[in-house]
Amino acid sequence: MKLATFTHKGATRIGAVTDAGIVDFSAAAPELPKDMIAFLAAGDEAMARARKAAETGAAIPLDEAVLEAPVLKPSKVMAIGLNYADHVKESGQEMPPHQIWFSKSPTSVAAPYADVLKPAVSDFIDYEAELCVVIGKRARHVPRERAHEVIAGYCCGNDISVRDWQLRTPQYVIGKSFDTHGPIGPWITTGDELSDPHARDIKCFVNGEQRQSSNTRHLIFDCFAQIEELSKAMTLEPGDVIFTGTPGGVGGAMNPMTFLKAGDKVRVEISGLGYIENTFVEEKPETLVG
């Protein structure tokens, strides 16, 4: 099943993407929660009801709806660094003996086809194509062999990075957390529909030029190992998003270094999951108080 958050006729709700379009759960199964986090938290019974609705409900044509980030306001967005060997090499780093984690602000999350901001304070903006995991059940101290049980599904993501802000301190958080710098989507593909998350081709294109090309089998620490590690430290909640790492080919490692500018269009596609595509627009900084 492909779970989506979408806006149609001025109202935002959740549903399932099918060959016919989007089945609106608020119409096909009105007893279900109306937002993705509450829906995932409702558990297996809600998921079963949604599957039945997706098979029988009327669909809205996809071109009549706007796809939003599948999880609008996750409680946590976690991201792992240096998790493909070719990216470790191009970064000039040692192979990590342990998983390297940082967080992205929930306000970095953006819709799969929305414009994203080229910040006013930096010209060093980079792309990072990534497989994202969406948590479906509360999880703590989960062994690797059970990690699949807490995954709702998978989607595409772009861990957009403001390199000068990222690298001017030992901690990456601010450089990874600019508003709109975490587009995800286009929907959550549930685990039962994805035969193996560790056999997915992953690619990134900038203005049609391929910059990254790899496969998730090359993850140093795979999705299940990541959940095992994170859940030793924190309770993972339904709707939490995990960025699982980017392969080699980032702009900051090119010779010469090549960063994104306003007008650039970045596409991330992963086999079996679809694609996201975002255009960079110049930020117009305005003071906001209240």
C-alpha positions as CSV (number, residue, x, y, z in Angstrom):
1,M,0.0,0.0,0.0
2,K,1.1,3.5,-0.8
3,L,0.1,5.9,2.1
4,A,-0.1,9.6,1.2
5,T,-0.9,12.9,2.8
6,F,-2.6,15.1,0.2
7,T,-4.6,18.3,-0.2
8,H,-7.8,18.4,-2.3
9,K,-10.3,21.2,-2.5
10,G,-8.6,23.1,0.3
11,A,-8.6,20.2,2.8
12,T,-5.6,18.1,3.8
13,R,-6.1,14.4,4.7
14,I,-4.6,11.0,4.2
15,G,-5.3,8.1,1.8
16,A,-3.9,5.4,-0.4
17,V,-2.4,5.9,-3.9
18,T,-3.8,3.3,-6.3
19,D,-3.7,2.8,-10.1
20,A,-6.9,4.9,-10.2
21,G,-5.7,7.8,-8.1
22,I,-5.9,8.6,-4.4
23,V,-8.5,6.8,-2.2
24,D,-9.5,9.4,0.5
25,F,-9.7,7.6,3.8
26,S,-12.0,10.3,5.2
27,A,-14.6,9.2,2.7
28,A,-13.8,5.5,2.3
29,A,-13.2,4.8,6.0
30,P,-14.3,7.8,8.0
31,E,-13.6,6.0,11.3
32,L,-9.9,6.1,10.6
33,P,-7.7,8.9,12.1
34,K,-7.3,11.9,9.8
35,D,-3.6,12.5,9.9
36,M,-0.7,10.1,9.3
37,I,0.9,10.0,12.7
38,A,-2.4,9.3,14.4
39,F,-3.2,6.7,11.7
40,L,0.1,4.9,12.2
41,A,-0.3,5.0,16.0
42,A,-3.7,3.3,15.6
43,G,-1.8,0.1,14.8
44,D,-2.5,-3.0,12.8
45,E,-6.3,-2.8,13.0
46,A,-6.3,0.6,11.3
47,M,-3.8,-0.6,8.7
48,A,-6.1,-3.5,7.9
49,R,-9.1,-1.3,7.6
50,A,-7.1,1.1,5.3
51,R,-6.2,-1.8,3.0
52,K,-9.8,-2.7,2.6
53,A,-10.7,0.9,1.9
54,A,-8.0,1.2,-0.7
55,E,-9.4,-1.8,-2.6
56,T,-13.0,-0.6,-2.5
57,G,-13.1,3.1,-2.2
58,A,-13.6,5.7,-4.9
59,A,-10.4,7.4,-6.1
60,I,-9.6,11.1,-6.7
61,P,-7.5,11.6,-9.9
62,L,-3.9,12.1,-8.8
63,D,-3.6,15.3,-10.9
64,E,-6.5,16.9,-8.9
65,A,-4.6,16.6,-5.6
66,V,-1.4,18.0,-4.2
67,L,0.9,15.5,-2.5
68,E,2.2,16.8,0.8
69,A,5.0,15.3,2.9
70,P,3.6,11.9,3.9
71,V,4.3,12.8,7.6
72,L,3.7,16.5,8.0
73,K,5.2,17.0,11.5
74,P,7.3,14.1,12.7
75,S,8.3,14.2,16.3
76,K,11.8,13.2,15.3
77,V,13.9,13.3,12.1
78,M,17.1,11.4,12.5
79,A,19.9,11.0,9.9
80,I,23.0,8.9,9.7
81,G,26.2,10.2,8.2
82,L,29.0,8.4,6.2
83,N,27.0,5.3,5.5
84,Y,28.1,4.4,2.0
85,A,31.8,3.5,1.4
86,D,32.1,5.7,-1.7
87,H,30.7,8.7,0.2
88,V,33.1,8.0,3.1
89,K,36.0,8.0,0.5
90,E,35.0,11.1,-1.3
91,S,34.6,12.9,2.1
92,G,38.2,12.0,3.0
93,Q,37.1,10.3,6.2
94,E,37.9,7.0,7.9
95,M,35.4,4.1,7.7
96,P,33.2,4.7,10.8
97,P,33.5,2.1,13.5
98,H,30.2,3.2,14.9
99,Q,27.0,4.8,13.5
100,I,27.2,8.6,13.2
101,W,23.9,10.2,14.0
102,F,22.6,13.8,13.8
103,S,19.1,15.2,13.8
104,K,17.2,17.3,11.3
105,S,14.6,19.8,12.6
106,P,11.0,18.7,11.9
107,T,10.6,22.1,10.2
108,S,13.1,20.9,7.5
109,V,10.4,18.4,6.2
110,A,9.0,19.5,2.9
111,A,6.6,18.1,0.3
112,P,7.8,15.8,-2.5
113,Y,7.3,18.3,-5.3
114,A,7.4,21.6,-3.4
115,D,9.8,24.4,-3.9
116,V,12.7,24.4,-1.4
117,L,14.7,27.4,-0.2
118,K,18.1,28.4,-1.3
119,P,19.1,30.2,1.9
120,A,20.0,33.9,1.9
121,V,22.9,33.1,4.3
122,S,24.8,30.6,2.2
123,D,25.9,29.6,-1.3
124,F,27.1,26.2,-0.3
125,I,23.9,24.1,-0.8
126,D,24.3,20.4,-1.5
127,Y,22.0,17.4,-2.3
128,E,22.0,14.0,-0.7
129,A,19.7,11.3,-2.1
130,E,18.6,8.9,0.6
131,L,16.2,6.1,1.4
132,C,14.0,7.1,4.3
133,V,12.4,4.8,6.8
134,V,9.1,5.8,8.5
135,I,8.5,4.3,11.9
136,G,5.1,2.7,12.5
137,K,5.2,1.5,16.1
138,R,6.7,2.7,19.3
139,A,10.1,1.1,19.6
140,R,12.8,0.8,22.3
141,H,15.6,-1.7,22.6
142,V,14.6,-3.5,19.4
143,P,17.0,-6.2,18.2
144,R,18.0,-6.1,14.5
145,E,16.0,-9.2,13.7
146,R,12.8,-7.6,14.9
147,A,13.4,-4.1,13.5
148,H,11.1,-4.8,10.4
149,E,8.2,-5.1,12.9
150,V,8.3,-1.4,13.7
151,I,8.7,0.0,10.2
152,A,5.6,1.4,8.6
153,G,7.3,1.8,5.2
154,Y,9.8,3.6,3.1
155,C,10.1,6.7,0.9
156,C,12.5,8.9,-1.0
157,G,14.3,11.8,0.8
158,N,16.8,14.5,0.1
159,D,19.0,15.4,3.0
160,I,19.8,18.9,1.7
161,S,22.9,20.2,3.4
162,V,24.2,23.8,3.9
163,R,27.9,22.8,3.9
164,D,29.5,25.8,5.4
165,W,27.1,25.8,8.3
166,Q,27.4,22.0,8.6
167,L,31.2,22.0,8.8
168,R,32.0,25.1,10.8
169,T,31.2,23.2,14.0
170,P,31.7,19.5,15.1
171,Q,27.9,19.1,15.2
172,Y,25.9,18.9,12.0
173,V,22.4,19.8,13.3
174,I,22.0,23.4,12.1
175,G,23.6,22.9,8.7
176,K,21.1,20.0,8.2
177,S,18.0,21.7,9.6
178,F,17.3,24.7,7.4
179,D,13.6,25.1,6.6
180,T,12.4,22.9,3.7
181,H,15.7,21.0,3.5
182,G,14.2,17.6,4.1
183,P,11.8,16.9,1.3
184,I,10.3,13.4,1.5
185,G,7.8,11.3,-0.4
186,P,6.0,11.0,-2.6
187,W,4.2,8.5,-0.3
188,I,5.1,5.8,2.2
189,T,5.4,2.4,0.5
190,T,4.5,-0.2,3.2
191,G,7.1,-2.9,3.9
192,D,4.9,-5.7,2.7
193,E,5.0,-4.1,-0.8
194,L,8.8,-3.7,-0.8
195,S,10.4,-7.1,-1.1
196,D,13.8,-5.9,0.2
197,P,14.7,-2.4,1.3
198,H,18.4,-3.3,0.8
199,A,18.1,-4.0,-2.9
200,R,16.9,-0.6,-4.2
201,D,18.6,1.5,-6.9
202,I,19.0,5.0,-5.7
203,K,19.8,8.0,-8.0
204,C,20.0,11.7,-7.9
205,F,19.7,14.1,-10.9
206,V,20.4,17.9,-10.9
207,N,18.7,19.6,-13.9
208,G,18.5,16.2,-15.6
209,E,22.2,15.4,-15.1
210,Q,22.9,12.2,-13.1
211,R,25.0,13.0,-10.0
212,Q,24.5,9.9,-7.8
213,S,23.8,6.3,-8.6
214,S,24.1,3.4,-6.2
215,N,22.0,0.7,-4.5
216,T,20.9,0.3,-0.9
217,R,22.8,-3.0,-0.7
218,H,25.9,-0.8,-0.2
219,L,24.7,0.7,3.1
220,I,27.4,0.2,5.7
221,F,24.8,0.0,8.5
222,D,21.5,-1.2,7.0
223,C,18.1,0.0,7.9
224,F,17.5,-2.7,10.6
225,A,20.9,-2.1,12.2
226,Q,20.1,1.6,12.4
227,I,16.8,1.0,14.2
228,E,18.6,-1.4,16.6
229,E,21.1,1.4,17.4
230,L,18.7,4.3,17.7
231,S,16.3,2.4,19.9
232,K,19.0,1.7,22.4
233,A,19.1,5.5,23.1
234,M,15.6,6.8,22.4
235,T,12.0,5.7,22.0
236,L,11.1,5.8,18.3
237,E,7.5,7.0,17.7
238,P,5.0,6.4,14.9
239,G,5.7,8.9,12.2
240,D,9.4,9.4,13.0
241,V,11.6,9.6,9.9
242,I,15.1,8.1,9.5
243,F,17.3,9.3,6.7
244,T,19.5,6.2,6.1
245,G,22.6,7.8,4.4
246,T,23.7,9.0,0.9
247,P,26.0,7.4,-1.6
248,G,28.9,9.1,-3.3
249,G,28.5,11.9,-5.9
250,V,27.6,14.9,-3.8
251,G,28.3,18.4,-5.2
252,G,30.8,19.2,-2.4
253,A,33.1,16.3,-3.5
254,M,33.1,17.3,-7.2
255,N,36.2,18.9,-8.8
256,P,35.5,21.8,-8.8
257,M,32.9,21.7,-6.1
258,T,29.5,22.4,-7.5
259,F,26.7,23.7,-5.3
260,L,23.0,24.3,-5.9
261,K,21.6,27.7,-6.9
262,A,18.2,29.2,-7.3
263,G,16.4,27.6,-10.3
264,D,18.1,24.2,-10.0
265,K,15.8,21.2,-10.0
266,V,16.9,18.1,-8.0
267,R,15.3,14.7,-8.5
268,V,15.7,11.7,-6.2
269,E,14.4,8.4,-7.3
270,I,14.5,5.0,-5.7
271,S,13.3,1.8,-7.4
272,G,10.0,0.7,-6.1
273,L,9.3,3.9,-4.3
274,G,8.9,6.6,-7.0
275,Y,10.6,9.9,-7.0
276,I,10.6,13.4,-5.5
277,E,11.6,16.5,-7.4
278,N,12.2,19.9,-5.9
279,T,13.1,23.3,-7.4
280,F,15.3,25.7,-5.5
281,V,14.0,29.2,-5.0
282,E,15.8,32.2,-3.5
283,E,14.8,32.8,0.1
284,K,13.5,36.3,0.8
285,P,14.4,36.7,4.5
286,E,11.7,38.4,6.6
287,T,11.7,38.9,10.3
288,L,9.0,36.8,12.0
289,V,8.0,37.4,15.6
290,G,4.9,35.6,16.8
